[in-house]
Amino acid sequence: MRIGEIAALVGVTPRAVRHYHHLGLLPEPVRRSNGYREYGMREAVLLARIRRLTELGLGLDEVRDVLADDEGRELVEVLEELDQDLGRQETVVRERRARLAGLLAEARAGRLPAEGPVSPELTRLLAGLGEVPDSPMAVRDREHLAFLDAVVPEEKRGSLMAALHGMREHAGEVYGLLDPLADEEPDDPRVARAAAALATLLPDHLAVHFPDKGAGGPADAIFADLAPAQSTAPTRSSHTAATKPS
């Protein structure tokens, strides 16, 4: 049989056969005088065995172990390990489906935010904020919240979102202070006034969730987004106020 014929017979591709040759899983058969490989029954049986083992979920290194009678592990050992691995995968899939079920329920009820899927804590926070107002800072704020939701460790996320939850009632006032300053220079006198006003609005206990700028945490990424090379101080000032107790 030629390579295309044995591949079709066993149910693999010629490319897979060549790959198995390259890895040493399938020994090279004898070649005809014209240089073409000539496959027989022995190669077909071995190739079928490789296919069945990979279909069970074994990696090619594990297949090599099974095929190497004098060097590899016993087939029963490999299959037991595979069974354990599949059991772990089943657990992960069940957990993922449980989380997905919760998201589907929220989505069907119209409570999943546009930024979703996000954590339940952020979902509740965004629901409390309502529709996104016509405010550039409001849009940017939600991007930052989604970023924090993704990078803050789960054990700290709940307390952070709870701290931010208390800021909902001030959201409109905050955006009203910052939006007019978006294109202004850092020395605009309104910048200092806005920073002072924000310092009184933002709770001091929010600072514990953000290390100082330069500490290499999520706050640095937010500062970088808010303060590029030609940044304006309002964004820097406001978030400095948010991250340091007055």
Backbone torsions as a table, in degrees:
resi	resn	phi	psi	omega
1	MET	NA	143.8	173.2
2	ARG	-82.9	170.5	-175.0
3	ILE	-62.6	-39.2	178.9
4	GLY	-66.1	-34.1	-179.0
5	GLU	-71.1	-45.3	-179.6
6	ILE	-68.5	-34.8	178.3
7	ALA	-63.7	-45.3	179.0
8	ALA	-65.2	-38.1	-178.5
9	LEU	-64.4	-42.0	-175.2
10	VAL	-87.0	-22.1	178.7
11	GLY	95.4	32.5	174.4
12	VAL	-126.6	-177.7	178.6
13	THR	-100.3	154.2	173.9
14	PRO	-56.4	-33.9	178.4
15	ARG	-63.3	-39.6	178.3
16	ALA	-64.6	-40.5	178.9
17	VAL	-60.0	-46.5	179.2
18	ARG	-62.5	-36.9	179.2
19	HIS	-65.8	-40.8	178.0
20	TYR	-65.0	-36.4	174.0
21	HIS	-61.6	-46.3	-177.1
22	HIS	-61.2	-37.2	-178.7
23	LEU	-82.8	-9.1	-179.2
24	GLY	84.0	9.8	178.1
25	LEU	-75.0	-35.5	-177.7
26	LEU	-119.1	111.3	-179.0
27	PRO	-60.2	149.7	176.6
28	GLU	-66.6	131.5	177.3
29	PRO	-80.2	175.3	175.3
30	VAL	-66.6	156.4	179.7
31	ARG	-113.7	148.0	176.0
32	ARG	-71.4	173.2	179.5
33	SER	-63.9	-24.3	179.9
34	ASN	-87.4	2.1	176.9
35	GLY	94.4	-9.2	-179.7
36	TYR	-76.6	144.4	176.9
37	ARG	-68.5	144.6	177.0
38	GLU	-121.3	109.6	-177.5
39	TYR	-95.1	147.4	177.8
40	GLY	-126.7	-165.9	-177.0
41	MET	-61.7	-40.4	-177.4
42	ARG	-60.9	-44.9	179.2
43	GLU	-66.1	-36.3	179.8
44	ALA	-65.1	-41.8	179.5
45	VAL	-64.3	-44.7	-179.7
46	LEU	-65.7	-41.2	179.5
47	LEU	-64.1	-39.3	177.8
48	ALA	-64.6	-36.2	178.8
49	ARG	-66.8	-41.6	177.1
50	ILE	-60.4	-44.2	-179.4
51	ARG	-61.4	-45.0	-179.1
52	ARG	-63.7	-40.2	-179.4
53	LEU	-66.4	-40.4	178.7
54	THR	-68.9	-33.2	177.7
55	GLU	-65.7	-28.1	176.4
56	LEU	-72.4	-16.2	179.5
57	GLY	111.3	4.4	178.6
58	LEU	-72.2	139.9	171.7
59	GLY	-75.4	165.1	-175.9
60	LEU	-66.9	-30.2	174.6
61	ASP	-64.6	-38.7	178.4
62	GLU	-69.3	-37.2	175.9
63	VAL	-60.5	-41.0	178.4
64	ARG	-60.6	-40.2	178.0
65	ASP	-60.3	-43.9	-178.7
66	VAL	-64.3	-40.3	-175.4
67	LEU	-77.0	-23.5	-178.4
68	ALA	-85.1	88.1	-172.2
69	ASP	-55.5	-40.9	-173.2
70	ASP	-94.8	-9.6	-177.4
71	GLU	-117.8	-29.8	-173.5
72	GLY	-88.9	-178.3	179.1
73	ARG	-79.8	162.7	175.6
74	GLU	-67.9	148.6	-178.9
75	LEU	-57.2	-40.3	-178.1
76	VAL	-62.0	-36.6	179.7
77	GLU	-66.6	-42.4	179.8
78	VAL	-65.4	-43.1	-178.8
79	LEU	-67.9	-36.1	176.6
80	GLU	-63.6	-42.4	178.0
81	GLU	-64.3	-40.2	177.6
82	LEU	-62.8	-41.2	179.6
83	ASP	-61.8	-41.5	178.0
84	GLN	-64.6	-40.8	179.8
85	ASP	-65.1	-41.1	177.8
86	LEU	-64.5	-34.9	176.6
87	GLY	-62.7	-41.6	176.9
88	ARG	-64.6	-40.0	178.8
89	GLN	-64.3	-38.2	177.8
90	GLU	-61.7	-40.5	178.5
91	THR	-62.2	-44.6	178.9
92	VAL	-62.1	-43.7	-179.7
93	VAL	-62.7	-41.9	178.9
94	ARG	-62.0	-41.3	179.7
95	GLU	-65.7	-41.0	179.5
96	ARG	-65.5	-39.2	179.6
97	ARG	-67.6	-33.3	177.4
98	ALA	-65.8	-42.6	177.0
99	ARG	-64.9	-40.8	179.6
100	LEU	-63.0	-37.6	179.1
101	ALA	-60.7	-40.8	177.7
102	GLY	-64.5	-41.4	178.7
103	LEU	-65.6	-40.1	178.9
104	LEU	-62.6	-40.9	179.3
105	ALA	-62.6	-43.0	178.4
106	GLU	-64.8	-42.3	-178.8
107	ALA	-64.6	-43.9	-178.8
108	ARG	-66.1	-28.2	179.0
109	ALA	-87.2	0.6	179.2
110	GLY	75.8	20.0	-177.7
111	ARG	-105.1	0.9	-179.8
112	LEU	-83.7	121.8	-177.1
113	PRO	-69.0	162.1	-179.9
114	ALA	-61.9	-25.5	179.5
115	GLU	-78.3	-7.3	-174.5
116	GLY	-68.6	164.7	4.1
117	PRO	-78.7	132.6	176.2
118	VAL	-128.4	178.0	-177.6
119	SER	-65.6	157.7	176.4
120	PRO	-58.3	-34.8	-179.8
121	GLU	-63.4	-45.2	179.5
122	LEU	-71.3	-33.8	176.7
123	THR	-57.7	-44.4	179.2
124	ARG	-66.6	-39.9	179.7
125	LEU	-63.4	-46.7	-178.7
126	LEU	-66.7	-35.1	177.5
127	ALA	-62.7	-37.3	178.3
128	GLY	-69.2	-26.5	179.2
129	LEU	-77.1	-21.8	178.9
130	GLY	77.3	-159.2	-178.9
131	GLU	-65.3	148.7	179.2
132	VAL	-69.4	121.3	179.5
133	PRO	-71.5	169.2	178.7
134	ASP	-77.9	75.8	-173.9
135	SER	-146.6	122.5	177.1
136	PRO	-58.6	-37.8	-179.6
137	MET	-70.1	-30.6	177.7
138	ALA	-65.3	-41.9	177.9
139	VAL	-63.4	-46.1	179.5
140	ARG	-63.8	-38.3	-179.5
141	ASP	-60.8	-42.3	-179.9
142	ARG	-68.1	-34.2	175.1
143	GLU	-62.6	-42.4	-180.0
144	HIS	-67.0	-37.4	177.7
145	LEU	-64.2	-41.9	178.2
146	ALA	-64.6	-37.2	177.2
147	PHE	-63.7	-48.4	179.3
148	LEU	-61.4	-38.7	179.6
149	ASP	-60.2	-32.0	-177.2
150	ALA	-83.4	-30.4	-170.8
151	VAL	-106.3	-22.0	179.6
152	VAL	-74.0	132.5	179.7
153	PRO	-55.1	145.8	-175.3
154	GLU	-56.1	-37.6	-176.4
155	GLU	-69.9	-16.8	179.6
156	LYS	-104.9	-14.8	-172.8
157	ARG	-64.9	-39.4	-177.7
158	GLY	-60.8	-45.6	-178.7
159	SER	-68.7	-35.1	178.0
160	LEU	-64.6	-47.8	-178.4
161	MET	-66.1	-32.2	176.8
162	ALA	-65.6	-39.8	178.3
163	ALA	-65.0	-41.4	179.3
164	LEU	-70.3	-28.2	-179.4
165	HIS	-56.9	-36.4	-178.5
166	GLY	-70.8	-10.9	-179.1
167	MET	-89.8	-3.3	-174.5
168	ARG	-56.4	-41.6	-175.3
169	GLU	-68.5	-18.8	-179.3
170	HIS	-97.5	-1.2	-173.6
171	ALA	-55.4	-48.5	-178.3
172	GLY	-61.0	-39.2	179.8
173	GLU	-67.2	-41.1	179.4
174	VAL	-62.2	-48.3	-178.9
175	TYR	-65.3	-34.2	177.9
176	GLY	-64.6	-31.0	177.3
177	LEU	-75.5	-40.0	-170.6
178	LEU	-87.0	-37.9	-175.2
179	ASP	-56.6	-43.4	-178.6
180	PRO	-67.2	-15.5	-176.0
181	LEU	-98.6	2.6	-171.9
182	ALA	-56.8	-36.7	-176.1
183	ASP	-108.8	13.4	-178.0
184	GLU	-89.6	163.1	178.7
185	GLU	-78.5	154.6	-178.9
186	PRO	-59.2	-27.4	-176.9
187	ASP	-88.9	7.4	175.4
188	ASP	-60.1	128.9	-176.6
189	PRO	-60.9	-22.6	179.2
190	ARG	-70.2	-20.4	-179.2
191	VAL	-63.4	-49.2	-179.7
192	ALA	-63.6	-39.7	179.4
193	ARG	-65.2	-39.9	178.8
194	ALA	-65.6	-40.7	179.3
195	ALA	-63.1	-41.8	179.2
196	ALA	-64.5	-41.4	179.1
197	ALA	-64.8	-40.6	179.3
198	LEU	-65.7	-36.9	-179.5
199	ALA	-60.9	-31.0	179.0
200	THR	-81.5	-24.0	-178.5
201	LEU	-83.1	-36.9	-174.0
202	LEU	-83.3	131.5	-178.3
203	PRO	-70.1	143.3	-179.8
204	ASP	-61.5	-35.4	-175.3
205	HIS	-68.2	-9.9	176.0
206	LEU	-68.8	-24.5	-175.1
207	ALA	-63.9	-29.3	-176.2
208	VAL	-65.6	-18.7	-178.3
209	HIS	-87.0	-9.4	-177.7
210	PHE	-128.7	117.8	172.4
211	PRO	-67.4	160.5	179.2
212	ASP	-59.4	155.3	177.6
213	LYS	-56.3	135.8	-178.7
214	GLY	97.9	-3.9	-179.1
215	ALA	-82.5	-5.2	176.0
216	GLY	84.7	12.5	-178.9
217	GLY	-96.4	-167.5	179.8
218	PRO	-58.0	-30.9	-178.5
219	ALA	-59.9	-35.3	180.0
220	ASP	-62.9	-39.8	179.1
221	ALA	-65.0	-37.8	178.9
222	ILE	-68.3	-43.8	177.1
223	PHE	-58.7	-42.4	-179.4
224	ALA	-62.6	-36.4	179.5
225	ASP	-72.3	-38.8	-178.4
226	LEU	-81.9	-23.7	-174.4
227	ALA	-130.2	71.6	175.7
228	PRO	-68.9	-169.0	-173.0
229	ALA	-52.3	-41.4	179.0
230	GLN	-110.4	61.3	-175.9
231	SER	-78.8	166.0	174.2
232	THR	-112.3	148.1	-176.6
233	ALA	-67.5	-25.2	-177.7
234	PRO	-55.3	-45.6	-178.7
235	THR	-65.6	-42.1	-179.1
236	ARG	-66.2	-44.0	-176.0
237	SER	-65.5	-44.3	-176.2
238	SER	-63.5	-43.3	-176.8
239	HIS	-77.5	-26.0	172.5
240	THR	-64.9	-40.4	176.7
241	ALA	-63.5	-33.6	-178.1
242	ALA	-73.8	-23.8	-172.8
243	THR	-107.0	0.3	178.2
244	LYS	-130.9	131.4	178.7
245	PRO	-65.3	144.2	179.9
246	SER	-82.8	NA	NA
